């Protein structure tokens, strides 16, 4: 073996090493890019699921609020109806009693 053969072998080995390093860098860069893409896709899936869950919670709360409002309105209507019925039952007796009291108060003085 002579010096120029050894030098040629060393240069070839250096070129091979440089090519291997570059290939490894490209591979690492590709792996990093793929990992980032997978993470971004996973994050998007999670965000989509979280949005859907939040939408379902808000919709459920809205429906509950509507049901509660309808229940309160119904209770108010029934309460007013009961007051009206009680008034209709009690009013004639109250008016009669007041009329008797007024007649008794002013009846003898009018004579």
C-alpha positions as CSV (number, residue, x, y, z in Angstrom):
1,X,0.0,0.0,0.0
2,X,1.3,3.4,-0.9
3,X,0.5,6.7,0.5
4,X,-1.7,7.9,-2.3
5,X,-3.9,4.7,-1.9
6,X,-4.2,5.3,1.9
7,X,-5.0,8.9,1.3
8,X,-7.6,7.9,-1.3
9,X,-9.1,5.5,1.1
10,X,-9.2,8.1,3.9
11,X,-10.8,10.6,1.6
12,X,-13.4,8.0,0.5
13,X,-14.1,7.1,4.1
14,X,-14.4,10.8,4.9
15,X,-16.9,11.3,2.1
16,X,-18.8,8.2,3.2
17,X,-18.9,9.6,6.8
18,X,-20.0,13.0,5.6
19,X,-22.8,11.3,3.5
20,X,-23.8,9.1,6.5
21,X,-23.9,12.2,8.8
22,X,-26.0,14.1,6.2
23,X,-28.3,11.1,5.8
24,X,-28.7,10.8,9.6
25,X,-29.4,14.6,9.8
26,X,-32.1,14.3,7.1
27,X,-33.6,11.2,8.8
28,X,-33.6,13.0,12.2
29,X,-35.1,16.1,10.6
30,X,-37.8,14.0,8.9
31,X,-38.5,12.1,12.2
32,X,-38.8,15.5,14.0
33,X,-41.2,16.8,11.3
34,X,-43.3,13.7,11.5
35,X,-43.4,13.9,15.3
36,X,-44.5,17.5,15.2
37,X,-47.2,16.7,12.6
38,X,-48.5,13.8,14.8
39,X,-48.5,16.0,17.8
40,X,-50.3,18.8,16.0
41,X,-52.9,16.3,14.7
42,X,-53.3,14.8,18.1
43,X,-53.7,18.3,19.6
44,X,-56.4,19.1,16.9
45,X,-58.3,15.9,17.8
46,X,-58.2,16.8,21.5
47,X,-59.3,20.4,20.8
48,X,-62.2,19.1,18.6
49,X,-63.2,16.7,21.3
50,X,-63.0,19.4,23.9
51,X,-65.1,21.8,21.8
52,X,-67.7,19.1,21.2
53,X,-67.8,18.4,25.0
54,X,-68.1,22.1,25.8
55,X,-70.9,22.5,23.2
56,X,-72.8,19.5,24.8
57,X,-72.4,21.0,28.3
58,X,-73.6,24.4,27.1
59,X,-76.6,22.8,25.3
60,X,-77.5,20.7,28.3
61,X,-77.3,23.8,30.6
62,X,-79.5,25.8,28.1
63,X,-82.1,23.0,28.0
64,X,-82.0,22.8,31.9
65,X,-82.5,26.6,32.1
66,X,-85.4,26.5,29.6
67,X,-87.0,23.7,31.6
68,X,-86.5,25.5,34.9
69,X,-87.9,28.7,33.3
70,X,-91.0,26.8,32.0
71,X,-91.5,25.3,35.4
72,X,-91.2,28.6,37.2
73,X,-93.7,30.2,34.7
74,X,-96.1,27.3,35.2
75,X,-95.8,27.7,39.0
76,X,-96.6,31.4,38.6
77,X,-99.6,30.7,36.5
78,X,-100.9,28.2,39.0
79,X,-100.2,30.6,41.9
80,X,-102.1,33.4,40.2
81,X,-105.0,31.0,39.4
82,X,-105.2,29.9,43.0
83,X,-105.2,33.5,44.2
84,X,-108.0,34.3,41.8
85,X,-110.0,31.3,43.0
86,X,-109.5,32.3,46.6
87,X,-110.4,35.8,45.9
88,X,-113.5,34.7,44.0
89,X,-114.5,32.5,47.0
90,X,-113.8,35.1,49.7
91,X,-114.8,38.3,47.9
92,X,-118.6,37.9,48.1
93,X,-118.5,37.3,51.9
94,X,-116.0,40.2,52.4
95,X,-118.2,42.6,50.3
96,X,-121.3,41.4,52.2
97,X,-119.6,41.9,55.6
98,X,-118.4,45.4,54.6
99,X,-121.8,46.4,53.3
100,X,-123.4,45.3,56.6
101,X,-120.7,47.3,58.5
102,X,-121.2,50.4,56.4
103,X,-125.0,50.1,56.6
104,X,-124.7,49.7,60.4
105,X,-122.4,52.7,60.7
106,X,-124.3,55.1,58.4
107,X,-127.8,53.6,58.7
108,X,-128.8,55.0,62.1
109,X,-127.2,58.4,61.4
110,X,-129.1,58.9,58.2
111,X,-132.4,58.9,60.1
